[in-house]
């Protein structure tokens, strides 16, 4: 399998002026989030709508992901899906990111920038898309199989999804967020997978990243207590080899150091009195 190299990135896609933008667009960084990690019921209702839309956009992009299609063409699909429904693609202009979603192929862990590389038969492709609508964000991602994918990669994708679902099941009020990483890592270890440490889940609501960190590996330092009304993402990244990474010169694209394949899945959730409700369902 060939190692990925950067392709040509097309000009930024326009968003109609009538669509409200997040405050951080085209600023060096977002304003620091000062609010609570607990989201009001009114905002959770809005997040439900934004999250469902993000999930539907993800589905549309996934259906378009076939051999010969470029990741830039997939960016166009996701961009148009959101913009046509009056949502802003949250990644566009976030800390200078130039596209409306992330496309991470094969050994790219996360934050791959859509470009002119056509997908190849046997690739695995993560698409990460976030909708900003009515003042809140809904964030989701999934890894898709492109054409005929080898068994080892297919199992990695399947098990990464299972790791996410197990992490979600571990969410209960009163527990520390570290339980999520403990559950995910213990499952991943059964198969000898690496669990990426430097990219984590995060709090989300009116802010794209609230400052709350959700680890996917076992680390007791993450001792925030889970409470009803908290909204955050869980998004494990599992690898067939090392969890160490290299960063491309674009400042975004993170690839596994050993160039082993990696998969990821993500949901945005709200904590209930008994567990977690997934908001990013289509």
MARDREN-834875 format. One record per residue: residue number from 1; residue in one letter; chain; x, y, z of N, C-alpha, C in turn. Coordinates in steps of 0.2 Angstrom, whole numbers. Example, Ala and Ser with C-alpha at 12.3 -4.5 7.8 and 13.67 -1.06 7.14 Angstrom:
2
{node 1; A; A; {66; -28; 39}; {62; -22; 39}; {66; -16; 39}},
{node 2; S; A; {64; -11; 35}; {68; -5; 36}; {64; 0; 39}},
END
This chain:
282
{node 1; X; A; {4; -6; 0}; {0; 0; 0}; {4; 6; 0}},
{node 2; X; A; {3; 11; -4}; {7; 17; -5}; {6; 22; 1}},
{node 3; X; A; {11; 25; 3}; {10; 30; 8}; {7; 37; 5}},
{node 4; X; A; {3; 40; 9}; {-1; 46; 7}; {4; 52; 6}},
{node 5; X; A; {3; 56; 1}; {7; 62; 1}; {2; 68; 0}},
{node 6; X; A; {3; 74; 2}; {-1; 80; 1}; {-3; 81; -6}},
{node 7; X; A; {-10; 82; -7}; {-12; 84; -14}; {-13; 91; -15}},
{node 8; X; A; {-17; 93; -20}; {-18; 100; -21}; {-25; 102; -18}},
{node 9; X; A; {-25; 107; -14}; {-31; 110; -10}; {-34; 115; -14}},
{node 10; X; A; {-41; 114; -16}; {-44; 119; -20}; {-46; 125; -16}},
{node 11; X; A; {-48; 131; -19}; {-50; 137; -15}; {-56; 135; -11}},
{node 12; X; A; {-56; 140; -6}; {-61; 139; -1}; {-68; 140; -3}},
{node 13; X; A; {-73; 135; -1}; {-80; 136; -4}; {-84; 141; 0}},
{node 14; X; A; {-88; 145; -4}; {-91; 151; -1}; {-97; 148; 3}},
{node 15; X; A; {-99; 152; 8}; {-105; 151; 12}; {-109; 158; 12}},
{node 16; X; A; {-116; 157; 10}; {-120; 163; 9}; {-120; 167; 16}},
{node 17; X; A; {-120; 174; 15}; {-119; 179; 20}; {-125; 178; 25}},
{node 18; X; A; {-130; 175; 23}; {-136; 175; 27}; {-136; 169; 32}},
{node 19; X; A; {-131; 165; 32}; {-130; 160; 37}; {-125; 162; 42}},
{node 20; X; A; {-128; 162; 49}; {-124; 164; 54}; {-117; 160; 55}},
{node 21; X; A; {-112; 163; 56}; {-105; 160; 57}; {-104; 159; 65}},
{node 22; X; A; {-100; 154; 67}; {-97; 154; 73}; {-92; 160; 74}},
{node 23; X; A; {-91; 162; 81}; {-87; 168; 82}; {-80; 167; 80}},
{node 24; X; A; {-77; 161; 79}; {-70; 160; 78}; {-68; 161; 71}},
{node 25; X; A; {-73; 161; 66}; {-71; 160; 59}; {-66; 166; 57}},
{node 26; X; A; {-61; 164; 54}; {-55; 168; 52}; {-52; 172; 57}},
{node 27; X; A; {-52; 170; 64}; {-48; 172; 69}; {-43; 167; 70}},
{node 28; X; A; {-37; 169; 73}; {-32; 165; 75}; {-34; 159; 79}},
{node 29; X; A; {-39; 160; 84}; {-41; 155; 89}; {-48; 157; 91}},
{node 30; X; A; {-52; 152; 93}; {-59; 154; 96}; {-58; 158; 103}},
{node 31; X; A; {-63; 161; 105}; {-63; 165; 111}; {-63; 159; 117}},
{node 32; X; A; {-60; 160; 122}; {-60; 155; 127}; {-67; 154; 130}},
{node 33; X; A; {-69; 148; 131}; {-75; 146; 134}; {-75; 147; 141}},
{node 34; X; A; {-80; 151; 144}; {-80; 152; 151}; {-86; 149; 154}},
{node 35; X; A; {-91; 146; 150}; {-97; 143; 153}; {-96; 137; 157}},
{node 36; X; A; {-102; 134; 158}; {-102; 127; 162}; {-102; 122; 157}},
{node 37; X; A; {-100; 116; 159}; {-100; 110; 155}; {-107; 107; 154}},
{node 38; X; A; {-111; 110; 158}; {-118; 107; 158}; {-122; 112; 153}},
{node 39; X; A; {-126; 109; 149}; {-130; 112; 144}; {-137; 113; 146}},
{node 40; X; A; {-140; 119; 145}; {-147; 119; 147}; {-151; 115; 142}},
{node 41; X; A; {-157; 113; 145}; {-162; 109; 140}; {-164; 112; 134}},
{node 42; X; A; {-164; 119; 134}; {-166; 123; 128}; {-160; 122; 123}},
{node 43; X; A; {-154; 122; 125}; {-149; 122; 120}; {-148; 114; 118}},
{node 44; X; A; {-149; 110; 122}; {-149; 103; 121}; {-154; 101; 115}},
{node 45; X; A; {-160; 104; 115}; {-165; 104; 110}; {-162; 106; 103}},
{node 46; X; A; {-158; 112; 103}; {-155; 115; 97}; {-150; 110; 95}},
{node 47; X; A; {-146; 107; 100}; {-140; 103; 98}; {-143; 96; 95}},
{node 48; X; A; {-149; 94; 97}; {-152; 89; 94}; {-153; 90; 86}},
{node 49; X; A; {-155; 96; 84}; {-157; 97; 77}; {-150; 98; 74}},
{node 50; X; A; {-145; 101; 76}; {-139; 102; 73}; {-135; 95; 72}},
{node 51; X; A; {-136; 91; 77}; {-132; 85; 77}; {-135; 80; 72}},
{node 52; X; A; {-142; 80; 72}; {-145; 76; 67}; {-143; 78; 60}},
{node 53; X; A; {-143; 85; 59}; {-141; 87; 52}; {-134; 85; 51}},
{node 54; X; A; {-129; 85; 55}; {-122; 83; 54}; {-122; 76; 53}},
{node 55; X; A; {-126; 72; 56}; {-127; 64; 55}; {-129; 63; 48}},
{node 56; X; A; {-134; 67; 46}; {-137; 66; 39}; {-132; 68; 33}},
{node 57; X; A; {-128; 73; 35}; {-123; 76; 30}; {-117; 70; 30}},
{node 58; X; A; {-116; 67; 35}; {-111; 62; 36}; {-113; 56; 31}},
{node 59; X; A; {-119; 54; 32}; {-122; 49; 28}; {-121; 50; 20}},
{node 60; X; A; {-123; 57; 19}; {-123; 59; 11}; {-116; 58; 9}},
{node 61; X; A; {-111; 60; 13}; {-104; 60; 11}; {-102; 53; 10}},
{node 62; X; A; {-104; 49; 15}; {-102; 42; 15}; {-104; 38; 9}},
{node 63; X; A; {-110; 40; 7}; {-113; 37; 1}; {-109; 39; -6}},
{node 64; X; A; {-106; 44; -6}; {-103; 47; -11}; {-95; 44; -12}},
{node 65; X; A; {-93; 41; -6}; {-86; 39; -6}; {-85; 32; -9}},
{node 66; X; A; {-83; 33; -15}; {-82; 27; -20}; {-75; 28; -23}},
{node 67; X; A; {-72; 22; -25}; {-65; 23; -29}; {-66; 28; -35}},
{node 68; X; A; {-61; 32; -35}; {-61; 37; -41}; {-63; 44; -39}},
{node 69; X; A; {-67; 44; -33}; {-70; 51; -31}; {-64; 54; -27}},
{node 70; X; A; {-63; 61; -28}; {-58; 64; -24}; {-61; 66; -17}},
{node 71; X; A; {-56; 67; -12}; {-59; 69; -6}; {-61; 76; -6}},
{node 72; X; A; {-59; 80; -11}; {-62; 87; -12}; {-69; 87; -15}},
{node 73; X; A; {-70; 82; -19}; {-77; 81; -21}; {-82; 79; -15}},
{node 74; X; A; {-79; 75; -10}; {-83; 74; -4}; {-84; 80; 0}},
{node 75; X; A; {-79; 84; 0}; {-80; 91; 4}; {-86; 95; 1}},
{node 76; X; A; {-86; 95; -6}; {-91; 98; -9}; {-98; 95; -7}},
{node 77; X; A; {-99; 89; -7}; {-105; 86; -5}; {-107; 88; 2}},
{node 78; X; A; {-102; 87; 7}; {-104; 89; 14}; {-106; 97; 15}},
{node 79; X; A; {-102; 101; 11}; {-102; 108; 12}; {-109; 110; 9}},
{node 80; X; A; {-111; 107; 3}; {-118; 109; 0}; {-123; 107; 5}},
{node 81; X; A; {-123; 101; 7}; {-128; 98; 11}; {-130; 102; 17}},
{node 82; X; A; {-124; 105; 21}; {-126; 109; 26}; {-128; 116; 24}},
{node 83; X; A; {-125; 119; 20}; {-126; 126; 18}; {-133; 126; 15}},
{node 84; X; A; {-136; 121; 11}; {-142; 121; 8}; {-148; 121; 14}},
{node 85; X; A; {-146; 119; 20}; {-150; 118; 26}; {-149; 124; 31}},
{node 86; X; A; {-145; 129; 28}; {-144; 135; 33}; {-139; 134; 39}},
{node 87; X; A; {-135; 128; 38}; {-130; 127; 43}; {-123; 129; 41}},
{node 88; X; A; {-119; 131; 45}; {-112; 133; 44}; {-108; 127; 45}},
{node 89; X; A; {-103; 125; 41}; {-99; 119; 42}; {-93; 121; 47}},
{node 90; X; A; {-94; 119; 53}; {-90; 122; 59}; {-82; 122; 58}},
{node 91; X; A; {-80; 117; 54}; {-72; 117; 53}; {-70; 123; 48}},
{node 92; X; A; {-74; 125; 44}; {-72; 130; 39}; {-70; 137; 42}},
{node 93; X; A; {-63; 138; 42}; {-61; 144; 45}; {-59; 143; 53}},
{node 94; X; A; {-60; 137; 55}; {-58; 136; 62}; {-50; 136; 63}},
{node 95; X; A; {-47; 140; 66}; {-40; 141; 67}; {-37; 140; 60}},
{node 96; X; A; {-40; 143; 55}; {-37; 143; 48}; {-38; 137; 44}},
{node 97; X; A; {-42; 132; 47}; {-43; 126; 43}; {-47; 128; 36}},
{node 98; X; A; {-45; 125; 31}; {-48; 128; 24}; {-54; 124; 21}},
{node 99; X; A; {-56; 119; 25}; {-62; 115; 22}; {-68; 114; 26}},
{node 100; X; A; {-73; 111; 24}; {-79; 110; 27}; {-80; 104; 31}},
{node 101; X; A; {-75; 99; 30}; {-75; 93; 34}; {-68; 90; 33}},
{node 102; X; A; {-66; 85; 37}; {-60; 82; 37}; {-61; 75; 34}},
{node 103; X; A; {-56; 73; 29}; {-56; 67; 26}; {-49; 64; 28}},
{node 104; X; A; {-49; 59; 32}; {-43; 55; 34}; {-43; 48; 31}},
{node 105; X; A; {-38; 47; 27}; {-37; 41; 23}; {-32; 37; 26}},
{node 106; X; A; {-33; 30; 27}; {-28; 25; 28}; {-24; 27; 35}},
{node 107; X; A; {-18; 29; 34}; {-14; 30; 40}; {-15; 37; 43}},
{node 108; X; A; {-20; 41; 40}; {-21; 48; 43}; {-26; 47; 49}},
{node 109; X; A; {-23; 49; 55}; {-27; 48; 61}; {-33; 53; 61}},
{node 110; X; A; {-32; 59; 60}; {-37; 64; 60}; {-35; 70; 56}},
{node 111; X; A; {-40; 75; 55}; {-39; 81; 52}; {-36; 82; 45}},
{node 112; X; A; {-37; 76; 41}; {-34; 76; 34}; {-38; 82; 30}},
{node 113; X; A; {-35; 85; 26}; {-38; 91; 22}; {-40; 88; 16}},
{node 114; X; A; {-47; 89; 14}; {-49; 86; 7}; {-44; 89; 2}},
{node 115; X; A; {-42; 85; -3}; {-38; 88; -9}; {-40; 84; -15}},
{node 116; X; A; {-35; 84; -20}; {-37; 81; -27}; {-35; 74; -27}},
{node 117; X; A; {-33; 70; -22}; {-32; 63; -22}; {-38; 59; -23}},
{node 118; X; A; {-39; 55; -28}; {-45; 51; -29}; {-44; 45; -24}},
{node 119; X; A; {-50; 43; -21}; {-50; 37; -17}; {-48; 31; -21}},
{node 120; X; A; {-45; 26; -18}; {-43; 20; -21}; {-47; 14; -18}},
{node 121; X; A; {-48; 9; -23}; {-51; 3; -20}; {-47; 0; -15}},
{node 122; X; A; {-50; -1; -9}; {-46; -4; -3}; {-45; 1; 2}},
{node 123; X; A; {-46; 8; 1}; {-44; 13; 6}; {-50; 12; 11}},
{node 124; X; A; {-47; 15; 17}; {-52; 16; 22}; {-52; 24; 23}},
{node 125; X; A; {-58; 27; 25}; {-59; 34; 24}; {-63; 36; 30}},
{node 126; X; A; {-60; 41; 35}; {-64; 44; 40}; {-66; 51; 37}},
{node 127; X; A; {-72; 52; 38}; {-75; 58; 37}; {-78; 61; 44}},
{node 128; X; A; {-76; 67; 45}; {-77; 71; 51}; {-81; 77; 49}},
{node 129; X; A; {-87; 78; 51}; {-91; 84; 49}; {-95; 87; 55}},
{node 130; X; A; {-95; 93; 56}; {-99; 97; 61}; {-103; 102; 58}},
{node 131; X; A; {-109; 102; 61}; {-114; 107; 59}; {-115; 113; 64}},
{node 132; X; A; {-115; 119; 62}; {-116; 124; 67}; {-123; 127; 65}},
{node 133; X; A; {-128; 127; 69}; {-135; 129; 67}; {-138; 132; 74}},
{node 134; X; A; {-141; 138; 73}; {-145; 140; 79}; {-140; 141; 85}},
{node 135; X; A; {-134; 143; 84}; {-129; 144; 89}; {-126; 139; 93}},
{node 136; X; A; {-127; 132; 90}; {-124; 127; 93}; {-121; 122; 88}},
{node 137; X; A; {-116; 118; 90}; {-113; 113; 86}; {-115; 106; 87}},
{node 138; X; A; {-115; 102; 82}; {-116; 95; 82}; {-110; 91; 78}},
{node 139; X; A; {-107; 87; 81}; {-100; 85; 78}; {-100; 77; 78}},
{node 140; X; A; {-99; 74; 72}; {-99; 67; 71}; {-94; 65; 66}},
{node 141; X; A; {-92; 59; 67}; {-87; 56; 61}; {-88; 48; 61}},
{node 142; X; A; {-86; 46; 55}; {-87; 38; 54}; {-81; 36; 49}},
{node 143; X; A; {-79; 30; 49}; {-74; 27; 44}; {-78; 23; 39}},
{node 144; X; A; {-77; 24; 33}; {-80; 21; 28}; {-75; 16; 24}},
{node 145; X; A; {-78; 11; 22}; {-74; 6; 17}; {-75; 8; 10}},
{node 146; X; A; {-69; 9; 7}; {-70; 11; 0}; {-68; 5; -5}},
{node 147; X; A; {-73; 3; -8}; {-72; -3; -13}; {-71; -10; -9}},
{node 148; X; A; {-66; -14; -11}; {-65; -20; -8}; {-59; -19; -3}},
{node 149; X; A; {-61; -19; 4}; {-56; -18; 9}; {-53; -25; 12}},
{node 150; X; A; {-47; -25; 14}; {-44; -31; 17}; {-47; -32; 24}},
{node 151; X; A; {-47; -39; 25}; {-50; -41; 32}; {-47; -37; 38}},
{node 152; X; A; {-41; -36; 38}; {-38; -33; 44}; {-40; -26; 45}},
{node 153; X; A; {-41; -22; 39}; {-43; -15; 40}; {-51; -15; 41}},
{node 154; X; A; {-54; -20; 38}; {-62; -20; 40}; {-63; -22; 47}},
{node 155; X; A; {-59; -26; 50}; {-60; -28; 57}; {-58; -22; 61}},
{node 156; X; A; {-53; -18; 59}; {-51; -12; 63}; {-57; -7; 63}},
{node 157; X; A; {-60; -6; 58}; {-66; -2; 57}; {-71; -4; 61}},
{node 158; X; A; {-73; -10; 61}; {-79; -13; 65}; {-78; -12; 72}},
{node 159; X; A; {-72; -14; 74}; {-70; -14; 81}; {-69; -7; 84}},
{node 160; X; A; {-67; -2; 80}; {-67; 5; 82}; {-74; 7; 84}},
{node 161; X; A; {-79; 6; 79}; {-86; 7; 81}; {-88; 4; 87}},
{node 162; X; A; {-86; -2; 88}; {-88; -5; 94}; {-85; -2; 100}},
{node 163; X; A; {-79; 0; 100}; {-75; 4; 105}; {-79; 10; 107}},
{node 164; X; A; {-81; 14; 102}; {-85; 20; 103}; {-92; 18; 107}},
{node 165; X; A; {-95; 13; 105}; {-102; 11; 108}; {-101; 9; 115}},
{node 166; X; A; {-95; 5; 116}; {-94; 3; 123}; {-92; 9; 128}},
{node 167; X; A; {-88; 14; 125}; {-87; 20; 128}; {-93; 24; 130}},
{node 168; X; A; {-98; 24; 126}; {-104; 28; 127}; {-108; 24; 133}},
{node 169; X; A; {-108; 18; 132}; {-111; 14; 138}; {-108; 15; 145}},
{node 170; X; A; {-102; 17; 145}; {-99; 18; 151}; {-101; 25; 155}},
{node 171; X; A; {-104; 29; 151}; {-106; 36; 153}; {-112; 35; 158}},
{node 172; X; A; {-110; 37; 164}; {-116; 37; 170}; {-114; 43; 174}},
{node 173; X; A; {-119; 46; 176}; {-118; 52; 181}; {-115; 49; 187}},
{node 174; X; A; {-110; 53; 190}; {-106; 51; 196}; {-100; 48; 195}},
{node 175; X; A; {-99; 45; 189}; {-92; 42; 187}; {-88; 48; 184}},
{node 176; X; A; {-81; 47; 184}; {-76; 51; 181}; {-76; 50; 174}},
{node 177; X; A; {-74; 55; 170}; {-73; 54; 163}; {-68; 49; 161}},
{node 178; X; A; {-63; 48; 166}; {-58; 43; 164}; {-61; 36; 163}},
{node 179; X; A; {-67; 34; 165}; {-70; 27; 164}; {-71; 26; 157}},
{node 180; X; A; {-72; 31; 153}; {-73; 31; 146}; {-67; 28; 142}},
{node 181; X; A; {-61; 31; 144}; {-55; 29; 141}; {-53; 22; 143}},
{node 182; X; A; {-54; 21; 150}; {-53; 14; 152}; {-56; 8; 149}},
{node 183; X; A; {-62; 9; 147}; {-67; 4; 144}; {-64; 4; 137}},
{node 184; X; A; {-63; 9; 133}; {-61; 9; 126}; {-54; 6; 126}},
{node 185; X; A; {-49; 8; 130}; {-42; 5; 129}; {-42; -3; 131}},
{node 186; X; A; {-46; -5; 136}; {-46; -12; 138}; {-49; -16; 132}},
{node 187; X; A; {-54; -13; 129}; {-57; -17; 123}; {-51; -17; 117}},
{node 188; X; A; {-48; -11; 116}; {-44; -11; 110}; {-37; -15; 111}},
{node 189; X; A; {-35; -16; 117}; {-30; -20; 119}; {-30; -27; 117}},
{node 190; X; A; {-37; -30; 118}; {-38; -37; 116}; {-35; -39; 109}},
{node 191; X; A; {-35; -34; 105}; {-33; -35; 98}; {-27; -32; 96}},
{node 192; X; A; {-23; -30; 101}; {-16; -27; 100}; {-16; -20; 97}},
{node 193; X; A; {-22; -16; 97}; {-23; -10; 93}; {-19; -5; 97}},
{node 194; X; A; {-16; 0; 94}; {-14; 6; 97}; {-20; 11; 98}},
{node 195; X; A; {-20; 15; 104}; {-26; 19; 106}; {-23; 26; 106}},
{node 196; X; A; {-25; 31; 101}; {-22; 37; 100}; {-23; 41; 107}},
{node 197; X; A; {-18; 45; 109}; {-18; 49; 115}; {-19; 56; 114}},
{node 198; X; A; {-16; 59; 109}; {-15; 66; 108}; {-21; 69; 105}},
{node 199; X; A; {-26; 66; 103}; {-32; 69; 101}; {-38; 65; 105}},
{node 200; X; A; {-42; 69; 107}; {-47; 67; 112}; {-54; 69; 110}},
{node 201; X; A; {-59; 66; 114}; {-66; 69; 114}; {-66; 76; 117}},
{node 202; X; A; {-71; 79; 117}; {-71; 86; 120}; {-79; 88; 121}},
{node 203; X; A; {-79; 93; 126}; {-85; 96; 127}; {-88; 100; 121}},
{node 204; X; A; {-94; 101; 120}; {-97; 104; 114}; {-104; 107; 116}},
{node 205; X; A; {-105; 113; 113}; {-112; 115; 114}; {-112; 122; 110}},
{node 206; X; A; {-112; 128; 113}; {-112; 134; 109}; {-104; 135; 107}},
{node 207; X; A; {-100; 131; 111}; {-93; 131; 109}; {-91; 125; 105}},
{node 208; X; A; {-87; 125; 100}; {-85; 119; 96}; {-81; 114; 101}},
{node 209; X; A; {-76; 117; 105}; {-73; 113; 110}; {-73; 117; 117}},
{node 210; X; A; {-76; 115; 122}; {-77; 119; 128}; {-71; 119; 133}},
{node 211; X; A; {-67; 114; 132}; {-61; 113; 137}; {-62; 107; 140}},
{node 212; X; A; {-68; 104; 141}; {-68; 97; 144}; {-65; 92; 139}},
{node 213; X; A; {-61; 88; 142}; {-57; 83; 138}; {-60; 76; 140}},
{node 214; X; A; {-61; 72; 135}; {-63; 65; 135}; {-58; 61; 133}},
{node 215; X; A; {-54; 58; 137}; {-48; 53; 134}; {-51; 47; 132}},
{node 216; X; A; {-47; 44; 127}; {-49; 37; 125}; {-45; 32; 127}},
{node 217; X; A; {-40; 34; 132}; {-35; 29; 135}; {-36; 29; 142}},
{node 218; X; A; {-33; 25; 146}; {-34; 24; 153}; {-30; 29; 157}},
{node 219; X; A; {-32; 34; 160}; {-28; 39; 163}; {-32; 42; 169}},
{node 220; X; A; {-30; 41; 175}; {-35; 44; 180}; {-34; 51; 182}},
{node 221; X; A; {-29; 54; 178}; {-29; 62; 179}; {-35; 65; 176}},
{node 222; X; A; {-39; 62; 172}; {-45; 65; 169}; {-51; 63; 174}},
{node 223; X; A; {-51; 68; 179}; {-56; 66; 185}; {-62; 70; 185}},
{node 224; X; A; {-64; 74; 179}; {-70; 77; 179}; {-76; 72; 180}},
{node 225; X; A; {-81; 74; 185}; {-86; 70; 186}; {-92; 71; 181}},
{node 226; X; A; {-94; 65; 178}; {-100; 66; 173}; {-106; 68; 177}},
{node 227; X; A; {-110; 73; 174}; {-116; 75; 177}; {-121; 76; 172}},
{node 228; X; A; {-128; 75; 174}; {-133; 75; 169}; {-133; 82; 166}},
{node 229; X; A; {-134; 82; 159}; {-134; 89; 155}; {-128; 90; 152}},
{node 230; X; A; {-122; 87; 154}; {-116; 88; 150}; {-117; 86; 143}},
{node 231; X; A; {-114; 89; 139}; {-113; 88; 132}; {-106; 87; 129}},
{node 232; X; A; {-104; 82; 126}; {-97; 81; 124}; {-97; 75; 119}},
{node 233; X; A; {-91; 75; 116}; {-90; 70; 110}; {-86; 64; 113}},
{node 234; X; A; {-87; 58; 111}; {-82; 53; 112}; {-80; 51; 104}},
{node 235; X; A; {-74; 50; 103}; {-72; 49; 96}; {-65; 45; 96}},
{node 236; X; A; {-65; 39; 98}; {-59; 35; 98}; {-56; 34; 92}},
{node 237; X; A; {-49; 34; 92}; {-45; 33; 86}; {-40; 27; 87}},
{node 238; X; A; {-41; 21; 84}; {-38; 15; 85}; {-33; 14; 79}},
{node 239; X; A; {-27; 11; 80}; {-22; 10; 75}; {-20; 3; 75}},
{node 240; X; A; {-18; 0; 69}; {-15; -7; 68}; {-8; -7; 71}},
{node 241; X; A; {-5; -1; 73}; {2; -1; 76}; {2; 4; 81}},
{node 242; X; A; {7; 8; 80}; {9; 13; 85}; {4; 19; 85}},
{node 243; X; A; {3; 22; 91}; {-1; 28; 92}; {3; 34; 91}},
{node 244; X; A; {9; 34; 90}; {13; 40; 89}; {12; 42; 82}},
{node 245; X; A; {13; 49; 81}; {11; 52; 75}; {16; 57; 72}},
{node 246; X; A; {15; 58; 66}; {19; 64; 63}; {14; 69; 60}},
{node 247; X; A; {16; 75; 60}; {11; 80; 58}; {14; 83; 51}},
{node 248; X; A; {10; 83; 46}; {12; 86; 39}; {13; 94; 40}},
{node 249; X; A; {16; 96; 35}; {18; 103; 35}; {12; 108; 35}},
{node 250; X; A; {6; 105; 33}; {0; 109; 33}; {-3; 111; 40}},
{node 251; X; A; {1; 108; 45}; {-1; 109; 52}; {-7; 106; 55}},
{node 252; X; A; {-11; 102; 51}; {-17; 98; 52}; {-16; 90; 52}},
{node 253; X; A; {-14; 88; 46}; {-14; 81; 45}; {-10; 77; 49}},
{node 254; X; A; {-12; 73; 53}; {-9; 68; 58}; {-9; 61; 55}},
{node 255; X; A; {-3; 58; 54}; {-2; 51; 52}; {1; 47; 57}},
{node 256; X; A; {0; 41; 57}; {3; 36; 62}; {11; 36; 60}},
{node 257; X; A; {15; 36; 65}; {22; 37; 64}; {24; 31; 60}},
{node 258; X; A; {21; 25; 61}; {23; 19; 57}; {19; 17; 51}},
{node 259; X; A; {15; 22; 49}; {11; 22; 43}; {6; 16; 43}},
{node 260; X; A; {4; 14; 49}; {-1; 9; 50}; {-8; 12; 49}},
{node 261; X; A; {-13; 8; 47}; {-19; 11; 46}; {-23; 12; 53}},
{node 262; X; A; {-27; 17; 53}; {-31; 19; 59}; {-38; 21; 57}},
{node 263; X; A; {-42; 20; 62}; {-50; 21; 61}; {-52; 25; 66}},
{node 264; X; A; {-58; 28; 65}; {-61; 33; 70}; {-69; 33; 69}},
{node 265; X; A; {-72; 34; 75}; {-79; 35; 75}; {-81; 40; 80}},
{node 266; X; A; {-86; 44; 79}; {-88; 49; 84}; {-95; 51; 85}},
{node 267; X; A; {-97; 52; 91}; {-104; 54; 92}; {-104; 60; 97}},
{node 268; X; A; {-109; 64; 96}; {-110; 70; 101}; {-116; 67; 106}},
{node 269; X; A; {-115; 68; 112}; {-120; 65; 117}; {-122; 70; 122}},
{node 270; X; A; {-128; 69; 125}; {-130; 72; 131}; {-130; 67; 137}},
{node 271; X; A; {-128; 69; 143}; {-128; 64; 148}; {-135; 65; 151}},
{node 272; X; A; {-139; 59; 152}; {-145; 59; 155}; {-145; 57; 163}},
{node 273; X; A; {-150; 56; 166}; {-150; 54; 173}; {-147; 47; 174}},
{node 274; X; A; {-148; 43; 168}; {-146; 36; 169}; {-140; 34; 164}},
{node 275; X; A; {-138; 38; 160}; {-133; 36; 155}; {-131; 42; 150}},
{node 276; X; A; {-132; 40; 144}; {-130; 45; 138}; {-135; 44; 133}},
{node 277; X; A; {-137; 49; 130}; {-141; 49; 124}; {-137; 52; 118}},
{node 278; X; A; {-137; 48; 113}; {-133; 50; 107}; {-137; 55; 103}},
{node 279; X; A; {-134; 61; 101}; {-138; 66; 98}; {-136; 66; 90}},
{node 280; X; A; {-131; 63; 88}; {-129; 63; 81}; {-131; 56; 78}},
{node 281; X; A; {-138; 55; 78}; {-141; 50; 74}; {-145; 53; 68}},
{node 282; X; A; {-144; 50; 62}; {-148; 53; 56}; {-155; 52; 57}},
END
